[in-house]
């Protein structure tokens, strides 16, 4: 039986990409804000419904640069329930991460618990729209405004997500996207920062290009985080297909939900009223007592059938050796995250996944449960 992985990248038709590659071969501009970079940046801003976007070579460098852009220092409040890059970006900036617990419905940073973690050293909040579900953006902004903090969203899962017809990327001071191969929208590797004014975009663009403002002036200790022309051309092409790809994900998500609705001890996440979702992951939560076997046993069972889901996000970032020693990493501080990380299991979801395979996965899960 052919293995099925948690995801598989969406690829555009090869002949269409070859046409774009020919143009790159002809004009010999490979990087440093070439014609495809410019065209893709504008097309992406229009597609997403945002004013200013800066393309990056990957999401991690975009996160690191976002923190540099706003000169964030001291302590930043963030979530332990994410991919480790979220916290690494703080560490690379010499910032101390302060972990706050998540809320149980969507595993996003719990806005109710943020205030208690603020100290005189706190300068920003860095929440994550986990699995593309928007954080409690209004509550978070209120706290940030009251305490004079910046908000930088790790929106790496949230490509195309909207709240009441407004892009989720329009909230906070900055938002960061990832276009990694495993994401809803990919440029092989890639990322972006979304900001809301021209001055900030200019600063971001300096920072991702060594700090250069023109040929001779360096205005900041920048980095090299530029997206190249091949990635940008690929992205431009991917944009044509992404709505279609998200629609296919939605069908898969609905079939999972319908098929697993009556399984005892297994829960799925609900849709949020007013939100346009993008279905990047399909997490289920296993309550061992009621389901009959543990999350890890279910993982092993599926693996024995060549079905490779993933435990995103286990272990919690706070449990990795680099961060374990922080006071806020104490499991007693993070009871909901500690529970969710032991229960979560992401089932395969990607546009080309056959519905018959989804049914097969669901049958196996049902047979494993009580
Ligand atoms: N913030 C958040 C919240 C994030 O989720 C991420 C990335 C970032 C920041 C950082 O953004 P980037 O710097 O990556 O742009 C993957 C990805 O590498 C990572 O991008 C992603 N989050 C994370 C959640 O997942 P792995 O180590 O689990 O991926 P991997 O290689 O095991 O891939 C999973 C499965 O996908 C494979 O079993 C097979 C399939 N696959 C993967 C690749 C790369 C393919 O079929 N083709 C491929 O090319 O981290």
Boltz pocket constraint, residues with backbone or C-beta under 6 A from the ligand:
constraints:
  - pocket:
      binder: B
      contacts: [[A, 5], [A, 6], [A, 7], [A, 8], [A, 9], [A, 58], [A, 59], [A, 60], [A, 61], [A, 82], [A, 83], [A, 85], [A, 86], [A, 128], [A, 154], [A, 156], [A, 157], [A, 177], [A, 178], [A, 179], [A, 180], [A, 181], [A, 182], [A, 190], [A, 191], [A, 308], [A, 312]]
      max_distance: 6.0
